Amino acid sequence: MSFDVVVIGLGYVGLPLAHTASQAGLTVAGLDLNLDVVEGLNAGISHVDDLSNDDVATMISQGFLATSDSSIIAQADVAVICVPTPLSPDAGPDLGAVIGATSAVAKHLHPGILVVLESTTYPGTTEEVVQPILEESGLKAGVDFELAFSPERIDPGNAVWGMRNTPKVVGGITPEATEKAAKFYGRFVDTVVRAKGTREAELAKLLENTYRHVNIALMNELVEFSNLLDVDLWDAINCASTKPFGFQAFYPGPGVGGHCIPIDPNYLSHHVKTVLGRPFRFVELAQEINAGMPSYVRSRIQEALNDQSKSLRGSTILLLGVTYKPDIADQRESPVRPLARELIVDGANVEYFDPFVAQWNIDSDHGLEDSDRLLDCVHDLDTAIARADIVVLLQPHKSFDLEAIAAKSKVLFDTRGALDGPNVIRL
Ligand SMILES: NC(=O)c1ccc[n+]([C@@H]2O[C@H](COP(=O)([O-])OP(=O)(O)OC[C@H]3O[C@@H](n4cnc5c(N)ncnc54)[C@H](O)[C@@H]3O)[C@@H](O)[C@H]2O)c1
């Protein structure tokens, strides 16, 4: 049996890629180290927000096969690597999964295969880390096989922009590799954009996320000043957004979360520091400001309670929405975790409501008692609102009836600028 493509790493990025390719008629295999993921998928169960069990069942009916056996690579024309790129303990790049996946590809490399790295990483990874491992096989990149980088732009929960209609950037180690990769993605993506090489494609991804990180930090710094100056920043942003050119709206919030914004810019700043010995000041400043937002939100909650002659200690605080973005279950790097920890350490009685999270682990590494760190979602929202001294809107999931929630709350602290009203305090 042969496959058009084997997708290595079947998570938030790899599985939608496998699904889109499969829908376009390609024969697709998936390789993952996690046996639960493999068994679940082969049983028709999806573990990512953007795909339903029906989507997985359809993929299977179209020939999709998940496996943990890397020898499947030997049967594929293309291998796409979509494994995680987290941070190391010193906040630098941890390429362990990329190296592991690449070693598996090297073991089963065959002439004519196209290898594409999709994992977000610093410029130079494809040529300096991936290529030498692949060439340990004895085959030569650009001669016996082709190698390219193509950044993933998936936006979990985005119903408008998906894999097919979001332009795909590809950059190969040679023009021939770029063409081969462009041809491959052109089979299931509407628009393919050719980068000059792998480094430009790698930097393009980090640029996109660093741009967001820095602009969100600008708004987060400004929101504190606007509050002190008694200006509604949300209204100012809405007014500025009416300019048809030269302005793009970014919004303040309780901090940044997810796998990309809090992590990817580190890959860039760490690389700049390691190679050039210089700090990437914009990135470092943005990190400092965004990481400080949970504490700032805590101080504003304290202020709001103070205005009611209450203290944080002993108050009941209901957190609404604990995921890192609306309408998905993903909690990775959610800034609501450090906020909850600070409130609990200050003696508040923290409750939460999130239709996507039945039980919430706010972390084991911070000295909290088990009873404090594992919280259950409140069963009845109305009763919880009535019980709460303050309700804090952190993630405006579409299913929330915000007006009704605000009307029932004693005080609602809105970190998203979604509400207005006599008992609403905006970040
Ligand atoms: N999640 C997003 O929204 C998003 C968006 C754009 C880019 N990215 C990037 O895409 C990459 C993948 O992220 P993700 O969110 O899909 O991660 P994920 O954690 O959801 O999934 C990764 C999968 O890879 C598997 N894996 C790990 N090491 C492996 C190996 N050696 N061999 C085979 N499988 C292995 C894991 O078991 C897991 O199932 C990262 O570099 C990330 O930065 C993510």
The ligand as an ORCA input file, in Angstrom:
! r2SCAN-3c Opt
* xyz 0 1
  N      -2.178     24.797     17.527
  C      -2.115     25.832     16.713
  O      -3.033     26.625     16.654
  C      -0.909     26.061     15.828
  C      -1.016     27.002     14.805
  C       0.056     27.208     13.959
  C       1.240     26.489     14.155
  N       1.340     25.589     15.174
  C       2.600     24.841     15.297
  O       2.406     23.523     14.787
  C       3.213     22.584     15.509
  C       2.327     21.484     16.079
  O       1.434     22.071     17.022
  P       0.078     21.374     17.465
  O      -0.728     22.464     18.108
  O      -0.526     20.593     16.361
  O       0.631     20.348     18.581
  P      -0.211     19.202     19.323
  O       0.430     19.043     20.642
  O      -1.668     19.464     19.218
  O       0.059     17.896     18.444
  C       1.321     17.379     18.205
  C       1.227     15.869     18.058
  O       2.544     15.407     17.723
  C       2.755     14.169     18.385
  N       4.197     13.934     18.445
  C       5.112     14.505     19.269
  N       6.344     14.048     18.969
  C       6.201     13.176     17.944
  C       7.105     12.391     17.172
  N       8.402     12.420     17.401
  N       6.599     11.592     16.227
  C       5.286     11.557     15.967
  N       4.363     12.287     16.646
  C       4.835     13.083     17.614
  C       2.071     14.334     19.724
  O       1.766     13.099     20.285
  C       0.820     15.138     19.324
  O      -0.281     14.302     19.036
  C       3.943     23.403     16.568
  O       5.198     23.774     16.061
  C       3.076     24.642     16.707
  O       3.819     25.763     17.138
  C       0.272     25.350     15.998
*
